[in-house]
Amino acid sequence: MSARITVLIVDDSAVVRQVLTAILEKDSSIEVMGAAADPLFAIERMRARWPDVIVLDVEMPRMDGITFLKKLMAERPTPVVICSTLTEKNAATTMQALAAGAVSIIPKPKLGLKQFLQDSAEDLVGAVKAAAQANVRRLVPSRSLPPVAPKLTADAVLPASSHAMAETTDRVVAIGTSTGGTQALEMVLTALPRVCPGIVIVQHMPEKFTEAFANRLNSLCKIEVKEARSGDRVIAGRALIAPGGRHMLLKRSGAQYHVDIIDGPLVSRHRPSVDVLFRSVAKCAGKNVLGIIMTGMGDDGAHGMKELHDMGARTLAQDEASCVVYGMPKEAVKLGAVDRVLPLAEIHLEIIRALHGGNIS
């Protein structure tokens, strides 16, 4: 691969192609090698030169983005960032793209498109750089990326605690993930039986897309999966996914757990933030928790997992071999926050054991 990340943009809108090209080319580490109006034009370009990352629209003439993506992943897996219209209908379609192997999503509105994309320039550049690191077929080497903005910690949302509530018989599983997490979560949650501990999840994902993601998982899983709302109970057989654009906190009332959905600043550059969820879980549930950190770029969740670990919770990290991006788990391991590192295929077994308070063996 060249020193710079080569990017091919595939979108039927000339405005989108122009704006995306201008944004990406402002970063010296990125080279836009071309832009195509649809996948068939893209295929012609790719015969001469293959990109490191493809930025792909979903709804296009002649061949839709999902068909192209499936063809791409079957023939020559390549990191793909989906740039999709921010609507409920498109969100559901985009979930199919993520299931087919796309790395991440950049939303775009139908109105005010040019300004929106310019305002989202940092997110777009970050998504492309994360995709370039993605282990789609273990072909793309890692890069060390400098921070692009000051990072807030979970202190910006809630203070740390030196103690947790007493242990109960109710277990809570807290999961944090980012790049590659949609596929990883599907593998874990679909393997769970109907009776399993209550689960709270932060998956870095834009607003509106989390509901479609939760609905898709709910249609595939034995357990109930839903986008969380304030007051939702954390109960056996249910997984709650933090809504995009808002933080999720675990709360406790008597012997019962529920979630609170709040606004707040970006924490570790994310909202929802894994660090915020993990801190709240550490405060409310302590030893009653199984904390899991999975594939993702950056370090969101690492410090929160250390707080869980220090409270006596059991903590797991996905191993490097099965991660799309071994960033978040790696940082948690470096902090000494992880009891055990496991391949993705074994994580569901530990969740089942947690229902009965079983030790990590």
N, C-alpha and C positions, 0 to 999 in steps of 0.2 A: 504494500500500500504506500502511496506517496506520503510525503511529509505532512501535507495538508489533507484534511478530510474532504474527499470529493463527493459532491451532492448532486443528484438529479431530481428536479422538481417535476411532478406529473399532476397537472390540474388543468381543467378545461377553461378556467377563467384567465384571460390575459392579464387582468389587474392583479390577481393573486400571484401569478407567475412573476410579474414585475416586482411586486412588493416583497415577496419572499426572497427573490434573488438579491434585491438591494439590501435587505436586512442581513442575510447570511454573509454576503460578501464584505460587510463591514468588519467581520471578524477575520483576522489575519490567518487563523488556523483552518479556515474553511474556503474551499473553492467550489463554486457552482459551475459544474461542467456542462450544464445545459438545462433546458426546460421544455417539456413536451405537453401538448394539449390533451393527449389521451395515451393509454398504455401501448397501443400499437405503434405510435410514433416513438414512445419511450423504448420499446424493444429494438427499433431500428438504431437508435442512438447507442444502446447498450451493446450492440454487436461490435461496434468500433472501440468502445471503452466502457468498462464496468465501474459503476460508482461504489463508493464505500457505504453511502446512506442514500435512501430514496425517501423523499417527502411526497406523500401520495394522497390525493383526494379519493373519495369513495364513489360519488355519483358522477360519472363521465360518459360521454357517447362512445359507441362502438364496443368498448369493453369496460365494465365497471371495475372499481378498485379492488373489490374482494376477489373477483375472478382472477385478476392480474396477480394479486398477492399470493393466492393459492398456487398459481402456476409458478411463480417465482420461488416459493418455498419448496416446491416439489423438485424443481430443476437446479436451482442455485441459490440457496438461502442467503438472504442479504438483509441487513438491518433496515427496517421501514418505520418511518414516523407518519402516522395518519394525521392529515389536516382536514378536519371534517366540520360541516356546518353544525352550529350549536343549537340543535332542536331535539325534542324527545324522539322523533322519528329517526333522525340520523344517529342519535345516540345508540338506539337499539341496533342499527345496522353496523355502527362502528364496533360494537361488542363482537360481532361476527369477525371483523377484521382482526381484533386483538386475539380472538380464539384461533384465527388462522396463522398467527405468528408475528403480527405487528408488535413493535417494541413499546410505543407510547402514542399519546394523542395530543394534538394541539387543536383546540376548538377554534372555529371562526363563525361569527354571526352573519346573518343575511344582510343586515343593515350596518352602516358604519364600518365596513370591512377593512378599508385601508388604514383608518385610524386605529382600529382594534389590533391589527397585526403589528403596527408600529409600536403600540403600547405593550404588546406581548413579545417584543423582540428578544428580551433576555430569556424568556421561557422557551422560545423557539430555538435559539442558539444552544441553550442547555440541553434541550431534547435531542438535537442533532449530535451533540458531543456525547451524550449518554448512549445514543444508538450506536455510535462508532465504537464504543467500548463493549457493546453487547456481545455475548458469547452465543451468537446464532448457530455457528458451527465451529466454534473455537478457532476462527480465522482472524478475528480482529484484535490486535494487541491493545493493552490498556494504555491510557494516557494519564498523566498527572495533571489535573486541571486546577488552575488557581481560583480562589474564591472570587466571585464577581460582585458580592455585596456583603455588608456586615450581617452576621447571623444573630438572631435572637435565640435565647434558650427558653426552656419551658417556664422559667421564672417570669416571663412576660405574661403568662396566662394564669399560673397558680404557683404558690410557694412550695418549696420542698418540705417534707415532713421527716421527722426523726423516728416516727413510730407508725404502726398500722393497727387497724382494728384487730381484735382477737380472732383466732382461727375459727372457722365454722366448717360445716360439712359441705357447703356449697363451693364448688370449684369454678374458677373463671380462667378462660384461655384468652390471652391477649396476643394478637398477631400484628406485626408491622411489616410492610413491604412496599416496593416501588417498581422500578423498571423490571419487567418480566414477571411481575407479581400476579397479573390477571391469570396467566396460564398456571402459575404455581398454586395459587389459591384454588383454582378449579380442580387441580389434581388432588389437593389435600381434602377439600370439603366434599367432593363427590365420593371419596373413599370412606367417609364417616357413616356409621350407622345412625338410625333415627334417634337413639338415646346416646347423647354425648354431652359434655359440659357446655355451659353457655359460653359463647365466643364473641369477643369484640375485636374489630379489625379496622386498621387504617391502611388503605391502599391509596397511594398518591394518584389522584385522578381529578380532572376538571369537574366543575359544577355541571349538573344535569347528567353526566355520564355514569355517575355512581348508581343512580336508581336503575338505569338499564342494565348495568353490570350485576347488581344484586338480583334483579328479576331473572336474568339469564341463569345465574347460579341456582336460584330457587327452583327453576324448571328442571335442573339437572340433578339436584341433590335430594337425598332422603330427608335431611334436616331442613328447617325453615331458614331462608336467607333473605334479609330485607335491608333496605337503606334505613339507617337509624333515625328516629325522631326523639325529641326530648321526652323523657318519661318512659320510654320503652324498657320493659323488664329484660334483664339478662337471665335467661332460664335455660334449662337443659334442652338440647335439641334445636337451639336457635342461634344463628350468627347475625350480628348487627354490623353493618359496614358504615363507617363515618361518611356523611355526605360531602361531596366535593365543595371546597370553599369555606368549610366550617370545621371547628375543632370538636372532638368528642371526648367527654370525660366520663369515667365510671363514678357513680355515686352509690351510697349505701343507706338504706332506711331500715333500721332493725336488722333482720336477717336477710333482707332482700336487696339485690343489686339492680340498679337501673342506670340509664345513660342520660347525660345532659348534653345538648348540642348548643354550642355557643359561637359567637363571633370572636374576633381577636386578631392580633397581629400574626404575621408569618413567623413561625418558629422553626429554626433550622431551615429556613427558606421555604417552609411548606405550611399549608393549611388545607386539610387537616395535617397535624404533625403526629408522628409516632411517639416522639418524646413526650408530648402533652398527654397522650393516651396512657403511655406506660407510667408516667409519674402519678396520674390520677389512680391508676390501678394499684400501684405500690402503696399509695396512701390509704385506699379503701379496703384492699383485699390482702395485701402482704403475702403471707405464707400460703394463702389459698390459691395462688396464681401459678399457671404455667405460661411463661412469656416466650414468645417465638419471634425471631427476626429472620426475614427471608430476603430473597434477591432484591437488589436495588442499588442505585448510585448514591454516593454521599455518605453521611453519617447520622441522618435522622434516626432516632431510636436507640443509638448506642448508649448515650448517657442515661436515657430512661430505663434501659435494660439493666444498667449498672445499679440504678436505684432499686429496681425489682430484686436483683440478685442480693443486694445488701439488706433488703427486708426479709430475706429467707425464701423468696419465691424460687421455683425451679425455672431455669432458662435454657433455651435451645437456639441454635443458629443453623441455618441451611448451609451445607458444605459448598466449597468453591466449585467442585466438579458439576454440580447440578444447578448452580446459579446462572442466570443470564448475565447479571453484573454482580460481581462479588465485592460490593462496596459496603453496604450497611452491615452485613454479618461480619465482615472483616474488621470493621471499626469496633464493633461490640466485643469481638474476641480480643482485640488489642487492649481494651480497657479491663480485661479480666472479668467481664460481665456474663460470660457464657459457661454453663455447666457442661454442655455437651454439644458437639457439632454432628449433624446428621444429614444424610442425603434426603432429598425431597421426598422420595418414595417411602420413607420411614416415619415422617413427621406425624401422619395421621394416627399411627399406632400409639405414640406418646400422648396424643389428645385423648384417645380412648382410655388409656391407663389413668389419666388425670381425673376422670370421672369418679374413680374410687380412691383417689389420693395415692395412687401407686407411685413408687419411686421410679426415677429414670434409671433403667438398668443398662 
